[in-house]
Amino acid sequence: MPRRSKRYRKSAELIDSEKLYNLEEAIGLIKEFPAVSLDESVDLAINLAVDPKHADQMVRGAIVLPHGIGKTVRVLVFAKGDKEQEARDAGADFVGGDDMAKKIQEEGWLDFDRVIASPDMMGVVGRLGKVLGPRGLMPNPKLGTVTPNVGQAVSEQKAGKVEFRVDKAGIIHCAIGKMSLEAQALFENASELIGTVQKARPSTTKGTYMKKITVSTTMGPGVKVDPSAPLAANAA
């Protein structure tokens, strides 16, 4: 087992490893962790009783977190004509077509966090699948990133829209903000994500759906959340 840092061990001492906390308690503990120089991400891991090898048990989606994720999201939009100007007016950081695709393919340029495309540009974007796909950046109509409403899509991404998708092990990993956010903001972001994943439960899933929930920071230990009562009573 790797040797943990002094800060990690101090953080771990705050946690009862045998206890399942409610979500509000878990976020409160995370906020008590010793500070570091960087603004760490706060992440939620949700272990689901699904088998993603079956298409009817794939859980994925996208939501706009109430308080954003605490960082500036750089958005690249593939669009032309009126849609190009619409994207710029909405605050897109980069807008273009073949020129942007060429920059990615030939220069290895990846200085963006999200990619949006109007439907008529997917012929161009499709050539970038091997680059964007493995990084989770490929636009997808189901996630609202292939859309004729590019302005709205840019606004949502800037406001803190996050995508989630269950991995091969049946776990969803998703950032819910930065440590610089207030505890209540992190709690409300986490609640929104958990509620959305609950609503996305496949009809073919039997029995317990959420098996484990853990909240953690980039460099800290995880805090176990009670999946049967993930939200505090005052969060209704």
Secondary structure, DSSP 4 states (H G I P E B T S, - for coil): -PPPPHHHHHHHHTS-TT--B-HHHHHHHHHHSPP-SS--EEEEEEEES--TTSGGG--EEEEE-TT--SSPPPEEEE--THHHHHHHHTT-SEEESHHHHHHHHHH-----SEEEE-GGGHHHHGGGHHHHGGGT----GGGT-B-S-HHHHHHHHHHTEEEEE--TTSEEEEEEEETTS-HHHHHHHHHHHHHHHHHT--TT--S-SEEEEEEEETTS--EEE-TTS-S-GGG-
